[in-house]
Amino acid sequence: MVRTSLTLPEDLWKACQHRAIETRSSLRAIIIEALTAYLNPPSKR
């Protein structure tokens, strides 16, 4: 694992926080999930 700091737009940060609360997850897990989905999009057949 690598530790880093980010500066995010406030509305994006709030949306991530809300999603974490809704899914009973952590902010860290939400960001990892979003980055993974962005970097590994479903392949088209």
C-alpha positions as a printed NumPy array, in Angstrom:
array([[  0.   ,   0.   ,   0.   ],
       [  1.003,   3.582,  -0.62 ],
       [ -0.118,   6.497,   1.494],
       [ -0.93 ,   9.812,  -0.219],
       [ -2.781,  13.078,   0.239],
       [ -5.3  ,  14.518,  -2.179],
       [ -7.059,  17.817,  -2.635],
       [-10.594,  17.211,  -3.874],
       [-13.434,  19.546,  -4.785],
       [-15.678,  19.831,  -1.733],
       [-18.782,  18.559,  -3.547],
       [-16.929,  15.429,  -4.708],
       [-15.626,  14.786,  -1.197],
       [-19.117,  15.175,   0.247],
       [-20.568,  12.803,  -2.361],
       [-17.946,  10.208,  -1.441],
       [-18.709,  10.653,   2.247],
       [-22.448,  10.212,   1.628],
       [-21.859,   7.075,  -0.46 ],
       [-19.667,   5.631,   2.283],
       [-22.395,   6.246,   4.858],
       [-25.134,   4.836,   2.585],
       [-23.168,   1.656,   1.905],
       [-21.76 ,   1.349,   5.426],
       [-18.302,   1.471,   3.944],
       [-15.23 ,   3.64 ,   4.432],
       [-14.194,   6.629,   2.378],
       [-11.017,   4.724,   1.547],
       [-13.009,   1.776,   0.178],
       [-15.216,   4.074,  -1.927],
       [-12.212,   5.796,  -3.499],
       [-10.452,   2.48 ,  -4.192],
       [-13.626,   1.096,  -5.786],
       [-14.082,   4.199,  -7.956],
       [-10.459,   4.275,  -9.126],
       [-10.496,   0.552,  -9.872],
       [-13.677,   0.895, -11.95 ],
       [-12.218,   3.881, -13.813],
       [ -8.874,   2.22 , -14.534],
       [-10.357,  -1.199, -15.403],
       [-13.541,  -0.523, -17.365],
       [-15.612,  -3.509, -18.508],
       [-14.28 ,  -4.852, -21.788],
       [-16.498,  -4.541, -24.839],
       [-17.213,  -7.722, -26.762]])
